[in-house]
Amino acid sequence: MPPPSFSRATAIQSLRTHEGIERLRFNLEEEHMLKMDWVMTLLKHTLTPVQVARALVQVYPFSLLCRFLKQCSPCPEKHRDMP
C-alpha cells in the first residue's frame, strides 16, 4: 500500500516520467545504431586499410572503434592475422 502522501496525481506524473524515459532510451539506441552503421560502412567500403589504421591510431584511447578493428577491417579474411 502506498504511503498516505502518495496521491493519484503523483502516480500519474510518475508513469508519464517513466514513459518519457523509455522513449528517450529507445531514441538514443536508434541514434547510436544509425551512427555505428554509418561508421561500419565507412570503414568497410570507403577507406583503404591504411586509412583505417591511421584513423584508429589517431583516436585510440578515446574511441571504442578500436574494439571493432577485426570486424571493420576491409582486408580479406586471410590477411587479418598478419602483423
N, C-alpha and C positions, 0 to 999 in steps of 0.2 A: 504494500500500500504506500502510495507516495506521501511525502511529508505534508503537513497541513498547509504550508506556504506554497505548495506546488499547485498552480492554477491551470485551468484549461488553456488560457492564453499562452502561458509559458510552455505548455506541451506542444501547442501548435507552432510556436516560434522555434522550438527545438527541432521539430520534424522538418520545418522549412529549411532550417540551417543545415541539417543533415542531408537533405535532398540537394541543396546547393553545393555542398562539399562533394557529394558523389558526382554531380555534373562537372564540377571543376576537375576532379580527378580523371574522369573519362576524357575530357577535352585535352588535358595535359598529356595523357597517354597517347591519344591520337596524334597530337602535335609531335611528340617525341618519335613515334613510329614513322611519320612522314619525313622528319629530318634524317633519321637513320637510313631510311630507304634512299633518300637523295644522296647521302654520303656514300653508301654502299655502291650505288650506281656510278657515282663519280670515280670512286676508287677502282671499281672493276672494269669499267668500259671507257673511261675518258682519259685517265692519266696512264703514263707509262710506268713500269715497275720502278724505274729510277726516281720519277717524280713522286710516287707513293712513298718510297723510302725516305726521300728528303723531307716530305711533309711530316711524316711520322717522327723523324728525328727532331724537327723543329718544335713539335707540340708535345714531345714525350711525357714530361711529368704532369702535364695539365690535361691530358685527354685520355679517355677510355678507349679511343680508337686503336691504341696500341695492342689492346687485348684481342682485337679482331684482325690482326695483321694476316694470319694464315687464311682466314675466311675471305678477306678482301683482296688478297694478292691476285693480280691479273696474270701471274705466271702460271704455266701449265702445271698440273699435279706433279709430274716427275721432277720438276725443278724446285719444289717447295722446301725440300730437306737440305738443299745445298747451302753452305755457309755464305 
